[in-house]
Amino acid sequence: MRLWTLIKLVVGAVVLGITVFTGLLVFHVKEKPLGGVFTQIVPLQQVDPPKIEKLPEADASLPDVDPGAKIFEKAGELIAVGDMVAARERLATVVATYPRSKAAPEARRILGEMNVDEVLSATHMQGKELHIVRSGNTFTGIAAKHHTTLDCIMHLNGLLDLQGLRPGEELVVMPLEFKVLIEPARKTLSVWDGKNFVKEYRLVSMDLAGLKTALQTKIVSKEGSSGDRPSTPGMKTYPESKKIFRLEKSSLQIRSVEYAMDGEIEDLSPGPGFHVAVEDAEELALLLRPGNEVEIRAAAP
């Protein structure tokens, strides 16, 4: 009996030893090398943890990403395949969202030409109305009713003079509710339809007459000047006259100036205000009317 008990004790001790050794061997493999006999039985290769390198500093010499330029490139591709609607949307995005993009000036130029072509087209009726002439109507009365000008009525209807209104006749009219933004620091004058850009014009010269702060004003009159004589739409002298827009509560004007052959301004005393090329003033005469709001930004940026 005593021999059997001794055998069981020996077997139990052996089992316990094997269990402990197996546990240590597992610890040696999975957790931490124990060295000694365990390393001889299961040699392990020491693997160093990966080093996390510090990211390189940004190279200041590399150009910044210009998303406006990318959108402009896409607009050019769309123009090339004749998708003018989608092209205009992308040009408008450049102008409105990325005004400081290197592509913004060219985007404004192209978009302005596209916009004005539509605005001044009698076949594109968006923003325009049809007026049915009634007995007693006059061109001046029609212009006042629709917040437009005689210039614009003549242009949209291909009229050479303001004669012969007939009852029942249809006239295309366009309310002129545009706003003008003048930025002396950028030397630009732009036309807006609410928050929508229409077109930008370059100021070839300006005389602020001491104005240093921003100014909110409006156009109070528009006329043509032929020498010392005023000229109005319908007069023979009007098409060749210099267009002048006078501003409220200010000596400032928006007017045209001509260039001499050497590039100098011919009119050496155009007066205080903002001076644009003759062809630009002619276009502005079709877009603007007395009553249009004018915002003049401060001269310093």
CYANA upper distance limits for C-alpha pairs under 8 A (distance plus 0.5 A):
  1 MET  CA      5 THR  CA      6.92
  2 ARG  CA      6 LEU  CA      6.80
  3 LEU  CA      7 ILE  CA      6.79
  4 TRP  CA      8 LYS  CA      6.86
  5 THR  CA      9 LEU  CA      6.80
  6 LEU  CA     10 VAL  CA      6.74
  7 ILE  CA     11 VAL  CA      6.69
  8 LYS  CA     12 GLY  CA      6.52
  9 LEU  CA     13 ALA  CA      6.63
 10 VAL  CA     14 VAL  CA      6.76
 11 VAL  CA     15 VAL  CA      6.70
 12 GLY  CA     16 LEU  CA      6.59
 13 ALA  CA     17 GLY  CA      6.57
 14 VAL  CA     18 ILE  CA      6.66
 15 VAL  CA     19 THR  CA      6.65
 16 LEU  CA     20 VAL  CA      6.67
 17 GLY  CA     21 PHE  CA      6.54
 18 ILE  CA     22 THR  CA      6.47
 19 THR  CA     23 GLY  CA      6.69
 20 VAL  CA     24 LEU  CA      6.75
 21 PHE  CA     25 LEU  CA      6.58
 22 THR  CA     26 VAL  CA      6.71
 23 GLY  CA     27 PHE  CA      6.74
 24 LEU  CA     28 HIS  CA      6.55
 25 LEU  CA     29 VAL  CA      6.84
 25 LEU  CA     38 PHE  CA      6.95
 26 VAL  CA     30 LYS  CA      6.55
 26 VAL  CA     31 GLU  CA      8.34
 27 PHE  CA     31 GLU  CA      5.58
 27 PHE  CA     32 LYS  CA      6.77
 27 PHE  CA     33 PRO  CA      8.11
 28 HIS  CA     32 LYS  CA      5.61
 28 HIS  CA     33 PRO  CA      4.97
 28 HIS  CA     34 LEU  CA      5.91
 28 HIS  CA     38 PHE  CA      7.49
 29 VAL  CA     33 PRO  CA      6.98
 29 VAL  CA     42 VAL  CA      8.07
 29 VAL  CA     44 LEU  CA      8.02
 33 PRO  CA     38 PHE  CA      8.41
 33 PRO  CA     39 THR  CA      7.77
 33 PRO  CA     44 LEU  CA      7.85
 34 LEU  CA     38 PHE  CA      6.88
 34 LEU  CA     39 THR  CA      7.49
 35 GLY  CA     39 THR  CA      5.31
 35 GLY  CA     40 GLN  CA      8.31
 36 GLY  CA     40 GLN  CA      7.15
 37 VAL  CA     41 ILE  CA      6.71
 38 PHE  CA     42 VAL  CA      6.47
 38 PHE  CA     43 PRO  CA      8.06
 39 THR  CA     43 PRO  CA      5.08
 39 THR  CA     44 LEU  CA      7.37
 66 ASP  CA     70 LYS  CA      7.29
 66 ASP  CA    101 SER  CA      6.92
 66 ASP  CA    102 LYS  CA      8.26
 67 PRO  CA     71 ILE  CA      6.80
 67 PRO  CA     98 TYR  CA      8.27
 67 PRO  CA    101 SER  CA      8.27
 68 GLY  CA     72 PHE  CA      6.62
 68 GLY  CA     94 VAL  CA      5.74
 68 GLY  CA     97 THR  CA      8.47
 68 GLY  CA     98 TYR  CA      6.00
 68 GLY  CA    101 SER  CA      5.91
 68 GLY  CA    102 LYS  CA      8.13
 68 GLY  CA    103 ALA  CA      6.93
 68 GLY  CA    104 ALA  CA      7.75
 69 ALA  CA     73 GLU  CA      6.69
 69 ALA  CA     94 VAL  CA      8.40
 69 ALA  CA    101 SER  CA      7.01
 69 ALA  CA    102 LYS  CA      7.16
 69 ALA  CA    103 ALA  CA      5.67
 69 ALA  CA    104 ALA  CA      8.38
 70 LYS  CA     74 LYS  CA      6.95
 71 ILE  CA     75 ALA  CA      6.77
 71 ILE  CA     90 ARG  CA      6.65
 71 ILE  CA     91 LEU  CA      8.00
 71 ILE  CA     93 THR  CA      8.43
 71 ILE  CA     94 VAL  CA      7.34
 72 PHE  CA     76 GLY  CA      6.83
 72 PHE  CA     90 ARG  CA      7.27
 72 PHE  CA     91 LEU  CA      6.75
 72 PHE  CA     94 VAL  CA      7.33
 72 PHE  CA    103 ALA  CA      7.03
 72 PHE  CA    107 ALA  CA      7.42
 73 GLU  CA     77 GLU  CA      6.97
 74 LYS  CA     78 LEU  CA      6.82
 74 LYS  CA     87 ALA  CA      8.12
 74 LYS  CA     90 ARG  CA      8.09
 75 ALA  CA     79 ILE  CA      6.71
 75 ALA  CA     86 ALA  CA      7.95
 75 ALA  CA     87 ALA  CA      4.94
 75 ALA  CA     88 ARG  CA      7.76
 75 ALA  CA     90 ARG  CA      6.20
 75 ALA  CA     91 LEU  CA      6.85
 76 GLY  CA     80 ALA  CA      6.74
 76 GLY  CA     87 ALA  CA      7.58
 77 GLU  CA     81 VAL  CA      7.10
 78 LEU  CA     82 GLY  CA      6.69
 78 LEU  CA     83 ASP  CA      5.63
 78 LEU  CA     84 MET  CA      7.21
 78 LEU  CA     86 ALA  CA      7.35
 78 LEU  CA     87 ALA  CA      5.83
 79 ILE  CA     83 ASP  CA      6.18
 79 ILE  CA     84 MET  CA      6.16
 79 ILE  CA     87 ALA  CA      6.42
 83 ASP  CA     87 ALA  CA      6.72
 84 MET  CA     88 ARG  CA      6.43
 85 VAL  CA     89 GLU  CA      6.93
 86 ALA  CA     90 ARG  CA      6.98
 87 ALA  CA     91 LEU  CA      6.74
 88 ARG  CA     92 ALA  CA      6.52
 88 ARG  CA    111 LEU  CA      7.04
 88 ARG  CA    114 MET  CA      8.43
 89 GLU  CA     93 THR  CA      6.78
 90 ARG  CA     94 VAL  CA      6.90
 91 LEU  CA     95 VAL  CA      6.85
 91 LEU  CA    107 ALA  CA      6.04
 91 LEU  CA    108 ARG  CA      7.99
 91 LEU  CA    111 LEU  CA      6.75
 92 ALA  CA     96 ALA  CA      6.51
 92 ALA  CA    107 ALA  CA      8.29
 92 ALA  CA    111 LEU  CA      7.57
 92 ALA  CA    197 PHE  CA      8.18
 93 THR  CA     97 THR  CA      5.96
 93 THR  CA     98 TYR  CA      7.68
 94 VAL  CA     98 TYR  CA      5.41
 94 VAL  CA     99 PRO  CA      6.96
 94 VAL  CA    101 SER  CA      8.03
 94 VAL  CA    103 ALA  CA      8.15
 94 VAL  CA    104 ALA  CA      6.54
 94 VAL  CA    107 ALA  CA      7.30
 95 VAL  CA     99 PRO  CA      5.64
 95 VAL  CA    104 ALA  CA      6.25
 95 VAL  CA    107 ALA  CA      7.07
 95 VAL  CA    108 ARG  CA      6.70
 95 VAL  CA    197 PHE  CA      8.40
 96 ALA  CA    197 PHE  CA      8.48
 98 TYR  CA    104 ALA  CA      7.46
 99 PRO  CA    104 ALA  CA      6.06
100 ARG  CA    104 ALA  CA      6.93
103 ALA  CA    107 ALA  CA      6.58
104 ALA  CA    108 ARG  CA      6.55
105 PRO  CA    109 ARG  CA      6.85
106 GLU  CA    110 ILE  CA      6.73
107 ALA  CA    111 LEU  CA      6.40
108 ARG  CA    112 GLY  CA      6.28
108 ARG  CA    199 LYS  CA      7.46
108 ARG  CA    200 GLU  CA      7.27
109 ARG  CA    113 GLU  CA      6.89
109 ARG  CA    199 LYS  CA      7.77
109 ARG  CA    200 GLU  CA      7.46
110 ILE  CA    114 MET  CA      6.83
111 LEU  CA    115 ASN  CA      6.54
111 LEU  CA    198 VAL  CA      8.14
111 LEU  CA    199 LYS  CA      7.71
112 GLY  CA    116 VAL  CA      6.61
112 GLY  CA    197 PHE  CA      8.30
112 GLY  CA    198 VAL  CA      6.07
112 GLY  CA    199 LYS  CA      4.46
112 GLY  CA    200 GLU  CA      6.98
113 GLU  CA    117 ASP  CA      6.58
113 GLU  CA    199 LYS  CA      7.59
114 MET  CA    118 GLU  CA      7.07
115 ASN  CA    119 VAL  CA      6.62
115 ASN  CA    198 VAL  CA      6.33
115 ASN  CA    199 LYS  CA      7.59
116 VAL  CA    120 LEU  CA      6.39
116 VAL  CA    198 VAL  CA      7.45
116 VAL  CA    199 LYS  CA      7.61
117 ASP  CA    121 SER  CA      6.60
118 GLU  CA    124 HIS  CA      6.50
119 VAL  CA    124 HIS  CA      7.81
119 VAL  CA    127 GLY  CA      8.44
120 LEU  CA    155 HIS  CA      8.33
120 LEU  CA    156 LEU  CA      7.25
121 SER  CA    125 MET  CA      8.41
121 SER  CA    156 LEU  CA      7.22
122 ALA  CA    156 LEU  CA      5.70
122 ALA  CA    157 ASN  CA      7.66
122 ALA  CA    172 VAL  CA      7.41
125 MET  CA    129 GLU  CA      7.64
127 GLY  CA    174 MET  CA      6.99
127 GLY  CA    175 PRO  CA      8.01
128 LYS  CA    172 VAL  CA      7.34
128 LYS  CA    173 VAL  CA      6.22
128 LYS  CA    174 MET  CA      4.93
128 LYS  CA    175 PRO  CA      7.40
129 GLU  CA    172 VAL  CA      6.36
129 GLU  CA    173 VAL  CA      5.79
129 GLU  CA    174 MET  CA      6.64
130 LEU  CA    170 GLU  CA      6.76
130 LEU  CA    171 LEU  CA      6.12
130 LEU  CA    172 VAL  CA      5.30
130 LEU  CA    173 VAL  CA      6.60
131 HIS  CA    142 ILE  CA      8.50
131 HIS  CA    170 GLU  CA      6.10
131 HIS  CA    171 LEU  CA      5.60
131 HIS  CA    172 VAL  CA      6.85
131 HIS  CA    173 VAL  CA      7.25
132 ILE  CA    167 PRO  CA      8.01
132 ILE  CA    168 GLY  CA      6.15
132 ILE  CA    169 GLU  CA      6.24
132 ILE  CA    170 GLU  CA      5.24
132 ILE  CA    171 LEU  CA      7.05
133 VAL  CA    137 ASN  CA      6.87
133 VAL  CA    165 LEU  CA      7.75
133 VAL  CA    166 ARG  CA      7.05
133 VAL  CA    167 PRO  CA      5.35
133 VAL  CA    168 GLY  CA      5.68
133 VAL  CA    169 GLU  CA      5.72
133 VAL  CA    170 GLU  CA      6.74
133 VAL  CA    171 LEU  CA      7.91
134 ARG  CA    166 ARG  CA      8.04
134 ARG  CA    167 PRO  CA      5.10
134 ARG  CA    168 GLY  CA      6.77
135 SER  CA    166 ARG  CA      8.09
135 SER  CA    167 PRO  CA      5.91
137 ASN  CA    141 GLY  CA      7.02
137 ASN  CA    142 ILE  CA      7.35
137 ASN  CA    165 LEU  CA      8.18
138 THR  CA    142 ILE  CA      6.65
138 THR  CA    165 LEU  CA      7.88
139 PHE  CA    143 ALA  CA      6.62
139 PHE  CA    150 LEU  CA      7.40
139 PHE  CA    162 LEU  CA      7.52
139 PHE  CA    165 LEU  CA      8.50
140 THR  CA    144 ALA  CA      6.74
140 THR  CA    149 THR  CA      8.49
140 THR  CA    150 LEU  CA      7.44
141 GLY  CA    145 LYS  CA      6.62
142 ILE  CA    146 HIS  CA      6.80
143 ALA  CA    147 HIS  CA      6.41
143 ALA  CA    148 THR  CA      5.37
143 ALA  CA    149 THR  CA      5.72
143 ALA  CA    150 LEU  CA      6.74
143 ALA  CA    153 ILE  CA      8.02
143 ALA  CA    173 VAL  CA      8.47
144 ALA  CA    148 THR  CA      6.90
144 ALA  CA    149 THR  CA      8.01
146 HIS  CA    173 VAL  CA      7.54
146 HIS  CA    174 MET  CA      7.58
146 HIS  CA    175 PRO  CA      5.93
147 HIS  CA    174 MET  CA      8.32
147 HIS  CA    175 PRO  CA      5.44
147 HIS  CA    176 LEU  CA      6.53
147 HIS  CA    177 GLU  CA      8.10
148 THR  CA    152 CYS  CA      7.31
148 THR  CA    153 ILE  CA      8.08
148 THR  CA    173 VAL  CA      7.74
148 THR  CA    174 MET  CA      6.68
148 THR  CA    175 PRO  CA      5.44
148 THR  CA    176 LEU  CA      5.72
148 THR  CA    289 ARG  CA      7.17
149 THR  CA    153 ILE  CA      6.89
149 THR  CA    176 LEU  CA      8.43
149 THR  CA    286 LEU  CA      8.17
149 THR  CA    289 ARG  CA      6.81
150 LEU  CA    154 MET  CA      6.61
150 LEU  CA    233 PRO  CA      6.77
151 ASP  CA    155 HIS  CA      6.71
151 ASP  CA    233 PRO  CA      6.49
151 ASP  CA    285 ALA  CA      7.56
151 ASP  CA    286 LEU  CA      6.27
152 CYS  CA    156 LEU  CA      6.61
152 CYS  CA    173 VAL  CA      8.05
152 CYS  CA    174 MET  CA      7.96
152 CYS  CA    286 LEU  CA      5.51
152 CYS  CA    287 LEU  CA      7.76
153 ILE  CA    157 ASN  CA      6.61
153 ILE  CA    159 LEU  CA      8.43
153 ILE  CA    171 LEU  CA      8.13
153 ILE  CA    172 VAL  CA      7.47
153 ILE  CA    173 VAL  CA      6.39
153 ILE  CA    174 MET  CA      8.24
154 MET  CA    158 GLY  CA      6.22
154 MET  CA    159 LEU  CA      5.16
154 MET  CA    160 LEU  CA      7.39
154 MET  CA    161 ASP  CA      7.93
154 MET  CA    162 LEU  CA      8.19
155 HIS  CA    159 LEU  CA      7.04
155 HIS  CA    286 LEU  CA      8.25
156 LEU  CA    172 VAL  CA      6.77
156 LEU  CA    173 VAL  CA      7.75
157 ASN  CA    171 LEU  CA      7.03
157 ASN  CA    172 VAL  CA      6.82
160 LEU  CA    234 GLY  CA      7.96
161 ASP  CA    234 GLY  CA      5.54
161 ASP  CA    235 MET  CA      8.33
162 LEU  CA    234 GLY  CA      6.26
165 LEU  CA    169 GLU  CA      7.88
176 LEU  CA    287 LEU  CA      6.87
176 LEU  CA    288 LEU  CA      6.82
176 LEU  CA    289 ARG  CA      7.23
176 LEU  CA    292 ASN  CA      8.42
177 GLU  CA    193 ASP  CA      7.46
177 GLU  CA    288 LEU  CA      8.49
177 GLU  CA    292 ASN  CA      7.00
178 PHE  CA    191 VAL  CA      6.96
178 PHE  CA    192 TRP  CA      6.07
178 PHE  CA    193 ASP  CA      5.41
178 PHE  CA    194 GLY  CA      7.49
178 PHE  CA    287 LEU  CA      7.93
178 PHE  CA    288 LEU  CA      7.41
178 PHE  CA    292 ASN  CA      6.80
178 PHE  CA    293 GLU  CA      8.11
179 LYS  CA    191 VAL  CA      6.23
179 LYS  CA    192 TRP  CA      5.61
179 LYS  CA    193 ASP  CA      6.85
179 LYS  CA    194 GLY  CA      7.52
179 LYS  CA    292 ASN  CA      6.32
179 LYS  CA    293 GLU  CA      5.64
179 LYS  CA    294 VAL  CA      6.54
179 LYS  CA    295 GLU  CA      8.45
180 VAL  CA    189 LEU  CA      7.47
180 VAL  CA    190 SER  CA      6.29
180 VAL  CA    191 VAL  CA      5.26
180 VAL  CA    192 TRP  CA      6.80
180 VAL  CA    292 ASN  CA      7.92
180 VAL  CA    293 GLU  CA      6.77
180 VAL  CA    294 VAL  CA      5.15
180 VAL  CA    295 GLU  CA      6.70
181 LEU  CA    189 LEU  CA      6.22
181 LEU  CA    190 SER  CA      5.71
181 LEU  CA    191 VAL  CA      6.89
181 LEU  CA    192 TRP  CA      8.07
181 LEU  CA    294 VAL  CA      6.45
181 LEU  CA    295 GLU  CA      5.42
181 LEU  CA    296 ILE  CA      6.59
181 LEU  CA    297 ARG  CA      8.11
182 ILE  CA    187 LYS  CA      8.31
182 ILE  CA    188 THR  CA      6.49
182 ILE  CA    189 LEU  CA      4.93
182 ILE  CA    190 SER  CA      6.94
182 ILE  CA    294 VAL  CA      8.00
182 ILE  CA    295 GLU  CA      6.66
182 ILE  CA    296 ILE  CA      5.26
182 ILE  CA    297 ARG  CA      6.69
183 GLU  CA    187 LYS  CA      6.37
183 GLU  CA    188 THR  CA      5.91
183 GLU  CA    189 LEU  CA      6.83
183 GLU  CA    296 ILE  CA      6.73
183 GLU  CA    297 ARG  CA      5.71
183 GLU  CA    298 ALA  CA      7.85
183 GLU  CA    299 ALA  CA      7.72
184 PRO  CA    188 THR  CA      7.01
184 PRO  CA    296 ILE  CA      8.18
184 PRO  CA    297 ARG  CA      7.29
184 PRO  CA    298 ALA  CA      7.59
184 PRO  CA    299 ALA  CA      5.60
184 PRO  CA    300 ALA  CA      8.30
185 ALA  CA    298 ALA  CA      8.09
185 ALA  CA    299 ALA  CA      5.75
185 ALA  CA    300 ALA  CA      6.33
185 ALA  CA    301 PRO  CA      6.21
187 LYS  CA    202 ARG  CA      6.68
187 LYS  CA    203 LEU  CA      5.62
187 LYS  CA    204 VAL  CA      8.15
187 LYS  CA    205 SER  CA      8.46
188 THR  CA    200 GLU  CA      7.20
188 THR  CA    201 TYR  CA      6.18
188 THR  CA    202 ARG  CA      5.18
188 THR  CA    203 LEU  CA      5.74
189 LEU  CA    200 GLU  CA      6.28
189 LEU  CA    201 TYR  CA      5.61
189 LEU  CA    202 ARG  CA      6.80
189 LEU  CA    203 LEU  CA      7.13
190 SER  CA    197 PHE  CA      8.30
190 SER  CA    198 VAL  CA      7.91
190 SER  CA    199 LYS  CA      6.11
190 SER  CA    200 GLU  CA      4.56
190 SER  CA    201 TYR  CA      6.38
191 VAL  CA    197 PHE  CA      7.12
191 VAL  CA    198 VAL  CA      5.90
191 VAL  CA    199 LYS  CA      5.90
191 VAL  CA    200 GLU  CA      6.88
192 TRP  CA    196 ASN  CA      6.07
192 TRP  CA    197 PHE  CA      5.20
192 TRP  CA    198 VAL  CA      5.60
192 TRP  CA    199 LYS  CA      7.74
193 ASP  CA    197 PHE  CA      6.88
193 ASP  CA    198 VAL  CA      6.99
201 TYR  CA    276 VAL  CA      7.93
201 TYR  CA    280 ASP  CA      7.46
202 ARG  CA    276 VAL  CA      7.06
203 LEU  CA    274 PHE  CA      7.00
203 LEU  CA    275 HIS  CA      6.15
203 LEU  CA    276 VAL  CA      5.55
203 LEU  CA    277 ALA  CA      8.22
204 VAL  CA    275 HIS  CA      6.36
204 VAL  CA    276 VAL  CA      5.95
204 VAL  CA    277 ALA  CA      7.23
205 SER  CA    274 PHE  CA      6.98
205 SER  CA    275 HIS  CA      5.80
205 SER  CA    276 VAL  CA      7.73
206 MET  CA    272 PRO  CA      7.50
206 MET  CA    273 GLY  CA      6.07
206 MET  CA    274 PHE  CA      5.03
206 MET  CA    275 HIS  CA      6.19
207 ASP  CA    271 GLY  CA      7.66
207 ASP  CA    272 PRO  CA      5.15
207 ASP  CA    273 GLY  CA      5.58
207 ASP  CA    274 PHE  CA      7.08
208 LEU  CA    212 LYS  CA      8.28
208 LEU  CA    252 LEU  CA      7.75
208 LEU  CA    272 PRO  CA      6.57
208 LEU  CA    273 GLY  CA      6.29
208 LEU  CA    274 PHE  CA      8.27
209 ALA  CA    251 SER  CA      8.38
209 ALA  CA    252 LEU  CA      8.01
209 ALA  CA    272 PRO  CA      6.22
209 ALA  CA    273 GLY  CA      7.93
211 LEU  CA    299 ALA  CA      8.37
212 LYS  CA    298 ALA  CA      6.48
212 LYS  CA    299 ALA  CA      6.34
212 LYS  CA    300 ALA  CA      8.27
213 THR  CA    297 ARG  CA      7.73
213 THR  CA    298 ALA  CA      5.20
213 THR  CA    299 ALA  CA      7.42
214 ALA  CA    295 GLU  CA      8.09
214 ALA  CA    296 ILE  CA      5.99
214 ALA  CA    297 ARG  CA      5.08
214 ALA  CA    298 ALA  CA      4.84
214 ALA  CA    299 ALA  CA      8.18
215 LEU  CA    295 GLU  CA      6.50
215 LEU  CA    296 ILE  CA      5.53
215 LEU  CA    297 ARG  CA      7.13
215 LEU  CA    298 ALA  CA      8.18
216 GLN  CA    293 GLU  CA      8.06
216 GLN  CA    294 VAL  CA      6.54
216 GLN  CA    295 GLU  CA      5.26
216 GLN  CA    296 ILE  CA      6.84
217 THR  CA    247 LEU  CA      7.19
217 THR  CA    248 GLU  CA      6.39
217 THR  CA    249 LYS  CA      8.03
217 THR  CA    293 GLU  CA      6.58
217 THR  CA    294 VAL  CA      5.62
217 THR  CA    295 GLU  CA      6.82
217 THR  CA    296 ILE  CA      8.43
218 LYS  CA    247 LEU  CA      6.14
218 LYS  CA    248 GLU  CA      6.13
218 LYS  CA    290 PRO  CA      8.01
218 LYS  CA    291 GLY  CA      6.36
218 LYS  CA    292 ASN  CA      6.01
218 LYS  CA    293 GLU  CA      4.77
218 LYS  CA    294 VAL  CA      5.32
218 LYS  CA    295 GLU  CA      8.42
219 ILE  CA    245 PHE  CA      6.89
219 ILE  CA    246 ARG  CA      6.29
219 ILE  CA    247 LEU  CA      5.13
219 ILE  CA    248 GLU  CA      6.62
219 ILE  CA    289 ARG  CA      7.55
219 ILE  CA    290 PRO  CA      5.31
219 ILE  CA    291 GLY  CA      5.82
219 ILE  CA    292 ASN  CA      6.05
219 ILE  CA    293 GLU  CA      7.11
219 ILE  CA    294 VAL  CA      7.45
220 VAL  CA    245 PHE  CA      8.04
220 VAL  CA    246 ARG  CA      6.32
220 VAL  CA    247 LEU  CA      6.08
220 VAL  CA    248 GLU  CA      6.09
220 VAL  CA    290 PRO  CA      5.29
220 VAL  CA    291 GLY  CA      6.51
221 SER  CA    245 PHE  CA      6.34
221 SER  CA    246 ARG  CA      5.86
221 SER  CA    247 LEU  CA      7.89
221 SER  CA    289 ARG  CA      7.99
221 SER  CA    290 PRO  CA      5.57
222 LYS  CA    243 LYS  CA      7.74
222 LYS  CA    244 ILE  CA      6.23
222 LYS  CA    245 PHE  CA      5.09
222 LYS  CA    246 ARG  CA      6.97
222 LYS  CA    285 ALA  CA      8.36
222 LYS  CA    289 ARG  CA      7.31
222 LYS  CA    290 PRO  CA      6.97
223 GLU  CA    230 PRO  CA      7.23
223 GLU  CA    231 SER  CA      6.75
223 GLU  CA    232 THR  CA      6.49
223 GLU  CA    243 LYS  CA      6.34
223 GLU  CA    244 ILE  CA      5.96
223 GLU  CA    245 PHE  CA      7.28
224 GLY  CA    230 PRO  CA      6.19
224 GLY  CA    231 SER  CA      5.08
224 GLY  CA    232 THR  CA      6.48
224 GLY  CA    238 TYR  CA      6.48
224 GLY  CA    241 SER  CA      5.54
224 GLY  CA    242 LYS  CA      5.74
224 GLY  CA    243 LYS  CA      5.02
224 GLY  CA    244 ILE  CA      6.56
225 SER  CA    229 ARG  CA      6.35
225 SER  CA    230 PRO  CA      5.19
225 SER  CA    231 SER  CA      6.07
225 SER  CA    238 TYR  CA      8.27
225 SER  CA    241 SER  CA      5.57
225 SER  CA    242 LYS  CA      5.53
225 SER  CA    243 LYS  CA      6.93
225 SER  CA    244 ILE  CA      7.79
226 SER  CA    230 PRO  CA      6.70
226 SER  CA    231 SER  CA      6.99
226 SER  CA    237 THR  CA      7.26
226 SER  CA    238 TYR  CA      8.09
226 SER  CA    240 GLU  CA      8.09
226 SER  CA    241 SER  CA      5.42
226 SER  CA    242 LYS  CA      7.13
231 SER  CA    235 MET  CA      7.12
231 SER  CA    237 THR  CA      6.87
231 SER  CA    238 TYR  CA      5.71
231 SER  CA    241 SER  CA      7.44
232 THR  CA    238 TYR  CA      6.18
233 PRO  CA    238 TYR  CA      6.28
233 PRO  CA    239 PRO  CA      8.26
234 GLY  CA    238 TYR  CA      7.42
237 THR  CA    241 SER  CA      6.69
242 LYS  CA    255 ARG  CA      7.71
242 LYS  CA    256 SER  CA      6.46
242 LYS  CA    257 VAL  CA      8.26
242 LYS  CA    278 VAL  CA      7.82
242 LYS  CA    281 ALA  CA      8.45
243 LYS  CA    255 ARG  CA      6.21
243 LYS  CA    256 SER  CA      6.58
243 LYS  CA    281 ALA  CA      6.65
243 LYS  CA    282 GLU  CA      7.39
243 LYS  CA    285 ALA  CA      7.49
244 ILE  CA    253 GLN  CA      7.30
244 ILE  CA    254 ILE  CA      6.39
244 ILE  CA    255 ARG  CA      4.95
244 ILE  CA    256 SER  CA      7.50
245 PHE  CA    253 GLN  CA      6.09
245 PHE  CA    254 ILE  CA      5.47
245 PHE  CA    255 ARG  CA      6.67
246 ARG  CA    251 SER  CA      8.28
246 ARG  CA    252 LEU  CA      7.28
246 ARG  CA    253 GLN  CA      5.19
246 ARG  CA    254 ILE  CA      7.05
247 LEU  CA    251 SER  CA      7.64
247 LEU  CA    252 LEU  CA      6.52
247 LEU  CA    253 GLN  CA      6.26
247 LEU  CA    254 ILE  CA      8.33
251 SER  CA    272 PRO  CA      7.10
251 SER  CA    273 GLY  CA      7.97
252 LEU  CA    271 GLY  CA      8.45
252 LEU  CA    272 PRO  CA      5.69
252 LEU  CA    273 GLY  CA      4.68
252 LEU  CA    274 PHE  CA      7.88
253 GLN  CA    271 GLY  CA      8.30
253 GLN  CA    272 PRO  CA      7.00
253 GLN  CA    273 GLY  CA      4.94
253 GLN  CA    274 PHE  CA      6.64
254 ILE  CA    273 GLY  CA      6.31
254 ILE  CA    274 PHE  CA      5.36
254 ILE  CA    275 HIS  CA      6.40
254 ILE  CA    276 VAL  CA      8.05
255 ARG  CA    270 PRO  CA      8.39
255 ARG  CA    273 GLY  CA      8.17
255 ARG  CA    274 PHE  CA      7.01
255 ARG  CA    275 HIS  CA      5.63
255 ARG  CA    276 VAL  CA      6.77
255 ARG  CA    281 ALA  CA      7.11
256 SER  CA    275 HIS  CA      5.91
256 SER  CA    276 VAL  CA      5.41
256 SER  CA    277 ALA  CA      5.93
256 SER  CA    278 VAL  CA      5.44
256 SER  CA    280 ASP  CA      8.22
256 SER  CA    281 ALA  CA      6.00
257 VAL  CA    265 ILE  CA      7.24
257 VAL  CA    266 GLU  CA      7.67
257 VAL  CA    267 ASP  CA      6.66
257 VAL  CA    270 PRO  CA      7.47
257 VAL  CA    275 HIS  CA      6.60
257 VAL  CA    276 VAL  CA      6.65
257 VAL  CA    277 ALA  CA      6.14
257 VAL  CA    278 VAL  CA      6.45
258 GLU  CA    265 ILE  CA      6.31
258 GLU  CA    266 GLU  CA      5.93
258 GLU  CA    267 ASP  CA      6.97
258 GLU  CA    277 ALA  CA      7.01
258 GLU  CA    278 VAL  CA      6.74
259 TYR  CA    263 GLY  CA      6.01
259 TYR  CA    264 GLU  CA      5.99
259 TYR  CA    265 ILE  CA      4.97
259 TYR  CA    266 GLU  CA      5.59
259 TYR  CA    267 ASP  CA      8.38
260 ALA  CA    264 GLU  CA      5.87
260 ALA  CA    265 ILE  CA      6.52
260 ALA  CA    266 GLU  CA      5.73
270 PRO  CA    275 HIS  CA      8.13
276 VAL  CA    280 ASP  CA      6.74
276 VAL  CA    281 ALA  CA      6.72
277 ALA  CA    281 ALA  CA      6.78
278 VAL  CA    282 GLU  CA      6.78
279 GLU  CA    283 GLU  CA      6.95
280 ASP  CA    284 LEU  CA      6.65
281 ALA  CA    285 ALA  CA      6.60
282 GLU  CA    286 LEU  CA      7.43
283 GLU  CA    287 LEU  CA      7.22
284 LEU  CA    288 LEU  CA      6.37
285 ALA  CA    289 ARG  CA      8.07
288 LEU  CA    292 ASN  CA      7.18
